[in-house]
Amino acid sequence: MNKKYFALLISFSLALTACDGGTETEETESFSIGGTVSGLSGTVVLQNNGADDLSISADGTFSFAAALESGAAYAVTVFTQPEGQNCVVDNATGTVADADVNNVQLTCADEETNLYTVGGNLSGLVGSLVLQNNGGNDLTLLADGNFSFSTSLDTGAAYLVTVLSEPAEQSCVVENGTGSIADANINDVSVTCASARCRNYASEYTDNDGKTTLCSFDEESFRLTCDKEGSKSFLDYESVEAFIDGAQVVGRIRYLHRSYSVSPTAWDYNYDDQDRLTGFDQVNRDESFQHFDSWDEQGRPKSGIGSISSTCFDYGVSFAYDNLLRTSYRRYSGTEISGCDSVSFYHARDHFDQYGNLIQREAINMQEDPAWTDNYTIVSTTEICR
């Protein structure tokens, strides 16, 4: 080979090598965007520059998946807030300057809600009373005055104030104790305490014939049921209070309906706007009734008229009461009532114990039968108080 040609080839190869080395480029460095989160109690979703969604569910440090070159701008925002919380971003924007960004601060807190108290006024207390709201948040009260439960409630929340425990020998009643919060504190709940009213009704007693009667009072239906060896009678009251109050005064009748299981007899009792008994009517016999036209100062009937059937003329009836002896005496007009020969009319004196239980009935027959007396021996009682 020609020496001049060989030297030319070597020079050309060196020139190519020098050119290849001149085309190499340096790699560009990128940096992460992140920071810390505090106060989070749910799940929050962040974005950087409107993308690169990042879901976070606990306090600590965070970093977006996509890194940025030096000189690039970043803007961290909250895409989805956690339920019941509000999160705020500090140091949210800037420009990358040859270093990771780790000073973005996300702070979360519970959303502000309007909370309102539940309370009212207490009067008549002697001792210690414990109230509850919605079955909890026990509140012990020792004196009359205003009260308020410690737990506040949101707008729209329901409240129900009840008595958990009453003072000894007192009964406490709650009024305006239930409702819903309506952007204001509740301060009209009224609790009134008074000496307890009780009735020890005869739950078991025997009569002259030795027959036993068992009685029970249902506090939900307000019904007193008495069973005398399979023959039942029913007295329906309007409330537990009526059942108790009806026994406090001799001769005060405080039930609404009376019926029997082995007889078609049933009576409705009627009262006026002053709570006085105005009479009673036999449900299945329009002509059978007693209606009253005068009363004493305690609202007990003093006189009236009655009828038993279309063949029995109207008769008069009068009443007298002795609060000291606890007796009630009723008397029918005349010694015989025309058209009522088949009906046994009698004057009767009823004796009661201190709880309103009938313990004796003395009867003087107005026709030909001799007088008779029924005695009732109380075996056991059941106490109901209000």
C-alpha positions in Angstrom: 0.0 0.0 0.0 1.1 3.5 -0.8 2.5 5.0 2.5 0.9 8.4 1.6 -2.5 6.7 1.2 -2.3 4.8 4.6 -1.4 8.0 6.5 -4.5 9.6 5.0 -6.8 6.8 6.3 -5.4 7.1 9.8 -6.0 10.9 9.8 -9.6 10.4 8.6 -10.4 7.8 11.3 -9.1 10.1 14.1 -11.2 12.9 12.7 -14.3 10.7 12.9 -13.6 9.7 16.5 -13.2 13.3 17.4 -16.6 14.1 15.8 -18.5 11.2 17.7 -17.3 12.5 21.0 -18.7 15.9 20.3 -22.5 14.6 20.1 -22.8 13.4 23.8 -25.4 15.5 26.1 -25.6 15.8 29.9 -28.7 14.3 31.9 -31.2 16.9 33.4 -31.7 16.5 37.2 -35.3 16.5 38.7 -36.6 17.2 42.2 -39.6 15.9 44.3 -42.5 18.0 45.6 -43.8 17.2 49.1 -44.2 18.1 52.8 -46.1 17.1 55.9 -49.7 16.6 56.9 -51.2 17.0 60.4 -54.7 16.7 62.0 -56.0 14.3 59.4 -58.8 11.9 60.4 -60.0 10.7 57.0 -58.7 10.7 53.5 -57.6 13.8 51.6 -56.6 13.9 47.9 -54.0 16.5 46.8 -52.9 17.7 43.3 -49.8 19.4 42.0 -50.3 21.7 39.1 -53.9 20.4 38.7 -52.8 16.8 38.2 -50.7 14.0 39.8 -53.5 13.0 42.3 -52.1 11.9 45.7 -54.4 10.2 48.2 -53.3 10.6 51.9 -55.0 8.8 54.9 -52.7 9.5 57.8 -50.5 12.2 59.3 -46.9 12.3 58.3 -44.8 13.2 55.3 -45.9 13.0 51.7 -44.4 13.3 48.2 -46.0 13.5 44.7 -45.0 10.8 42.3 -44.0 13.2 39.5 -40.7 15.1 40.1 -40.0 18.5 38.5 -36.8 20.0 37.0 -35.1 23.0 38.5 -36.9 26.2 37.5 -40.3 24.5 37.2 -43.3 26.0 39.0 -45.4 23.9 41.5 -48.8 24.6 43.0 -50.2 22.1 45.6 -54.0 22.2 46.1 -56.7 20.1 47.8 -58.7 18.1 45.3 -61.0 16.3 47.7 -61.5 17.2 51.4 -61.9 14.5 54.0 -65.4 13.9 55.3 -66.2 16.2 58.2 -62.9 18.1 58.0 -61.4 21.0 56.2 -57.7 21.0 55.1 -55.6 24.0 54.3 -52.3 24.1 52.4 -49.4 26.4 53.4 -46.3 27.0 51.3 -48.3 25.6 48.5 -46.6 27.4 45.5 -43.1 28.1 44.3 -40.3 27.3 41.9 -38.0 24.4 42.1 -34.4 25.6 42.8 -32.0 22.7 42.4 -33.4 20.9 45.5 -36.3 18.8 46.7 -39.3 20.8 48.0 -40.4 19.4 51.4 -41.9 22.4 53.2 -45.5 22.1 51.9 -47.7 22.0 55.0 -51.2 20.5 55.0 -53.2 21.1 58.2 -56.6 19.5 58.7 -59.3 20.2 61.3 -62.9 19.2 62.0 -65.5 21.4 60.3 -67.0 24.0 62.5 -70.6 23.2 63.6 -73.2 25.2 65.5 -73.7 23.5 68.9 -76.5 24.3 71.3 -77.3 23.4 74.9 -80.4 21.7 76.3 -81.7 22.8 79.6 -84.5 24.4 81.6 -85.8 25.0 85.1 -86.3 22.7 88.1 -88.8 23.4 90.9 -90.0 21.7 94.1 -87.0 19.5 94.6 -86.2 18.1 98.1 -83.2 15.8 97.8 -81.3 14.6 94.8 -82.6 14.2 91.2 -80.8 12.7 88.2 -81.8 13.6 84.7 -80.7 12.2 81.3 -80.8 13.5 77.8 -81.2 11.0 75.0 -80.6 8.1 77.5 -77.2 9.5 78.7 -75.3 12.6 79.8 -76.4 12.1 83.4 -77.1 15.4 85.2 -77.4 15.4 89.0 -79.4 18.3 90.5 -79.6 19.1 94.2 -81.5 22.4 94.3 -84.2 24.3 92.3 -83.2 26.6 89.6 -81.9 26.6 86.0 -80.0 23.6 84.6 -78.2 22.6 81.4 -76.7 19.4 80.2 -73.0 19.3 79.5 -73.2 17.8 76.0 -74.3 20.3 73.3 -76.1 19.2 70.2 -76.0 20.1 66.5 -78.8 21.9 64.7 -81.5 19.3 63.8 -80.5 16.9 66.5 -83.2 15.4 68.6 -83.3 15.7 72.4 -85.3 13.7 75.0 -85.0 14.7 78.7 -86.1 12.0 81.2 -85.8 11.3 84.9 -83.3 8.6 85.7 -83.7 8.6 89.5 -86.1 10.6 91.7 -85.6 11.9 95.2 -86.9 9.8 98.1 -90.6 10.4 98.7 -91.0 12.6 95.7 -92.1 12.3 92.1 -90.7 14.5 89.3 -92.5 15.2 86.0 -90.8 16.6 82.9 -92.6 18.9 80.5 -91.4 20.2 77.1 -88.8 17.5 77.4 -88.6 16.4 73.8 -88.0 18.1 70.4 -85.3 19.0 67.9 -82.6 21.7 68.0 -83.5 24.6 65.8 -80.5 27.0 65.7 -80.9 28.0 69.4 -80.3 26.8 72.9 -83.2 24.9 74.5 -84.1 26.5 77.8 -87.8 25.7 78.3 -87.6 22.1 79.7 -89.6 22.2 82.9 -89.1 19.7 85.7 -91.4 19.8 88.7 -91.0 17.7 91.8 -93.7 17.0 94.4 -94.5 14.6 97.2 -95.1 11.2 95.6 -98.8 10.1 95.3 -99.2 6.4 95.7 -101.9 3.9 95.6 -101.7 0.4 97.1 -104.5 -1.3 95.2 -105.7 -4.7 96.3 -104.0 -7.2 94.0 -105.6 -10.2 95.9 -108.7 -10.3 98.2 -111.4 -12.7 99.3 -115.1 -12.2 99.9 -117.7 -13.7 102.3 -117.8 -16.9 100.3 -114.1 -17.4 100.5 -113.8 -16.8 96.7 -110.5 -15.1 95.6 -110.2 -12.2 93.3 -106.9 -11.3 91.6 -106.3 -7.8 90.2 -103.5 -6.3 88.1 -103.1 -2.8 86.7 -101.4 -2.3 83.3 -99.5 1.0 83.3 -99.4 1.2 79.5 -103.1 0.6 78.8 -104.3 2.1 82.1 -106.6 -0.9 82.6 -107.4 -2.6 85.9 -108.3 -6.3 85.4 -109.8 -8.3 88.2 -110.4 -12.0 87.9 -112.8 -13.8 90.3 -112.4 -17.5 89.5 -112.7 -16.9 85.7 -115.2 -14.1 85.8 -113.2 -10.9 84.8 -114.1 -7.3 85.1 -112.3 -4.4 83.5 -111.9 -0.8 84.5 -110.3 1.5 81.9 -108.6 4.7 83.2 -107.4 7.7 81.2 -103.9 7.7 82.8 -101.9 6.3 85.7 -102.5 9.5 87.5 -106.3 9.1 87.2 -105.9 5.5 88.6 -104.0 6.9 91.6 -106.0 10.1 92.1 -109.3 8.3 92.0 -108.4 6.6 95.3 -107.3 9.7 97.1 -110.9 11.0 97.8 -113.7 8.7 99.0 -116.4 8.4 96.3 -114.4 10.0 93.5 -114.8 7.8 90.4 -112.0 8.3 88.0 -112.3 5.6 85.3 -113.8 5.8 81.8 -115.2 2.4 81.0 -116.3 -0.7 82.9 -117.1 -4.1 81.4 -117.3 -7.8 82.3 -116.2 -11.0 80.5 -119.2 -13.2 81.3 -121.9 -10.5 80.8 -122.8 -8.2 78.0 -122.9 -5.4 80.5 -120.6 -2.5 79.7 -120.7 1.1 80.9 -119.2 4.4 79.6 -118.5 7.1 82.2 -118.7 10.7 81.3 -117.1 13.9 82.7 -117.5 17.6 82.2 -114.9 20.2 81.7 -114.5 20.6 85.5 -113.6 16.9 85.7 -116.9 16.0 87.5 -118.6 12.7 86.8 -121.8 13.6 84.9 -123.1 10.1 84.6 -122.7 6.7 83.0 -124.6 4.9 80.3 -124.9 1.2 79.6 -123.3 0.7 76.1 -125.7 -2.0 74.9 -128.9 -0.6 76.4 -129.8 3.0 75.6 -132.5 3.2 78.3 -130.2 2.2 81.1 -128.3 5.1 82.7 -127.5 7.3 85.6 -127.1 11.0 85.1 -126.1 13.5 87.8 -127.1 17.1 88.2 -125.3 18.3 91.4 -121.9 17.8 92.9 -120.1 18.6 96.1 -117.0 20.9 96.4 -114.7 17.9 95.5 -116.6 17.2 92.3 -118.4 14.1 93.6 -122.0 13.4 92.5 -124.7 14.4 95.1 -127.9 13.6 93.2 -129.3 12.5 89.9 -131.7 10.3 88.0 -131.5 6.8 86.5 -133.3 4.3 84.4 -132.9 0.5 84.0 -135.3 -0.4 81.2 -138.3 0.9 79.3 -140.6 -0.8 81.8 -138.8 0.8 84.8 -139.7 4.4 85.5 -136.9 6.8 86.1 -135.7 6.8 89.7 -133.9 9.3 91.8 -130.5 8.6 93.4 -128.5 10.6 96.0 -125.1 10.3 97.6 -123.4 11.2 100.8 -119.7 10.9 101.8 -117.8 10.7 105.1 -114.1 11.4 104.5 -113.2 10.6 108.1 -114.9 7.2 108.2 -114.1 6.7 104.5 -117.6 5.8 103.5 -119.9 6.5 100.6 -123.6 6.1 100.9 -126.1 6.0 98.1 -129.9 6.1 98.4 -132.6 5.6 95.9 -135.9 7.5 96.0 -138.9 5.6 97.4 -139.1 2.2 99.0 -140.3 0.6 95.8 -139.8 1.7 92.2 -142.8 1.3 89.9 -142.1 -1.1 87.1 -138.9 -2.4 88.5 -140.1 -5.4 90.5 -137.5 -7.7 88.9 -134.7 -5.4 89.9 -133.1 -5.5 93.4 -132.8 -1.9 94.5 -131.0 -1.2 97.8 -129.5 1.6 99.8 -125.8 0.9 100.2 -122.9 2.1 102.4 -119.5 1.3 101.0 -116.4 1.3 103.3 -112.9 1.9 101.9 -109.4 1.6 103.2 -106.9 4.5 103.0 -105.9 3.4 99.5 -109.4 3.4 98.1 -110.0 -0.3 98.2 -113.5 -1.5 98.9 -113.4 -3.5 102.2 -117.1 -3.7 103.1 -120.6 -3.1 101.5 -123.6 -2.8 103.7 -126.9 -3.1 101.8 -130.5 -2.5 102.9 -132.8 -4.0 100.3 -135.6 -1.7 99.4 -138.0 -4.5 98.7 -138.6 -7.6 100.8 -135.2 -9.2 101.2 -133.3 -8.6 104.5 -130.2 -6.4 104.7 -126.9 -8.0 104.0 -123.2 -7.2 104.3 -120.3 -8.2 102.1 -116.8 -8.2 103.6 -113.6 -8.2 101.5 -110.4 -9.3 103.1 -107.3 -7.9 101.3 -104.6 -10.5 101.1 -102.0 -8.5 99.2 -101.5 -5.1 97.6 -99.4 -3.6 94.8 -98.0 -0.1 95.1 -98.0 2.4 92.2 -96.7 5.9 92.7 -96.5 9.1 90.6 
